[in-house]
Amino acid sequence: MSSLVKAPPVLRVEGLRKAFGTTVVLDSLDLSAPEHTCTALIGASGSGKSTLLRCIDLLEVVDDGVVELDGRDITDPRVDANEVRTHIGIVFQAFNLFPHLRVIDNVTLALRRVHKVGSDEAEQRGLDMLDRVGLRDRAAARPDELSGGQQQRVAIARALVARPRLMLFDEITSALDPELVGEVLSLVRELREDGMTMLVATHEMGFAREVADQVCFLDGGRVLESGPPEQVLADPVEARTRQFLRRIIEARRL
């Protein structure tokens, strides 16, 4: 865990506030993600996990606070949001693949259209990334010919092919059948071992315990408690964290 102290943060969030009308979703939230670490975001539905990830990727306009990527304030109104997103990969619960495009075309579309990579290079990078996620042999398939786990791995390949500085995962297993969860989490585990800097919103406590360098418990739009997984998940300080984890355990017993 020493890397959490020594490594400079790839991402720093300070005083982040986001409201939708009168509903405050993020309330002066602080968080940092050092390089080559995985940060697991846990918390009940409505705690702000998804909104936080969307604000980091500039899919939502923040009301107040600062988001820095490698020391650069990306919440500055003068910043080109599309350029910032070329350095951040994000994968959602829904696969969001284009059903009329082949797998390889889904993976390489942004490379060709946004990053202006030539067709031949884009195709090779796409095939290499599909090989990385174990789906090179399905490059010519359409999304509806794949299982849910395979579609999610294609979505991850699409995000990774641009070689992002930071990866954001938003409950990427929640739409999958239980037997498909393992293959997707295994891929994220491999990315962690490769040193990818990641924020992972998850309800998989076992995965968070095994893979995360730090766990952040969100409640009421703030990081109520954070620390190594063995502390936050096994010996939490805050009563609200203990209550949340107790409910998770009880739900699995039903």
Salt bridges, closest charged atoms under 4 A:
GLU14 OE1 - ARG12 NH1 2.07
ASP27 OD2 - ARG222 NE 3.50
GLU35 OE2 - HIS36 NE2 3.59
GLU35 OE2 - ARG165 NH1 2.88
GLU60 OE2 - ARG54 NE 3.12
ASP63 OD2 - ARG17 NH1 3.94
GLU68 OE2 - ARG12 NH2 2.86
ASP70 OD2 - ARG165 NE 2.72
ASP76 OD2 - ARG78 NH2 2.67
GLU83 OE1 - ARG72 NH1 2.93
GLU83 OE2 - HIS87 NE2 2.72
ASP105 OD2 - ARG102 NE 2.93
GLU121 OE2 - ARG125 NH1 3.56
ASP128 OD1 - ARG136 NH1 3.81
GLU171 OE1 - HIS203 ND1 2.75
GLU183 OE2 - ARG153 NH2 2.87
GLU190 OE1 - ARG132 NH1 2.87
ASP194 OD2 - ARG132 NH2 2.48
GLU204 OE2 - HIS203 NE2 3.56
GLU210 OE2 - ARG189 NE 2.75
ASP213 OD1 - ARG192 NH2 2.76
ASP219 OD1 - ARG240 NE 3.11
